[in-house]
């Protein structure tokens, strides 16, 4: 059951990524089930899925702009606090 769920996560990746890494990811999952448990691999697969679609879609530009704005606002707020305003 866990392998089927993990396989679904792997198959949801973009086609080029799947062709290159699917077999290896599933092999690592099978090894992890035998030795240490696959819990961390589920988190890794979910993060990888988000990262791959974000990078392939071009949405990374929006994410980078939002992250940059967040950093800029946070840095401005910290400077405001440090200067005692």
Secondary structure, 3 states (H helix, E strand, C coil): CHHHHHHHHHHCCCHHHHHHHHHHHHHHHHHHHHHCCCHHHHHHHHHHHHHHHHHHHCCHHHHHHHHHHHHHHHHHHHHHHHCCC
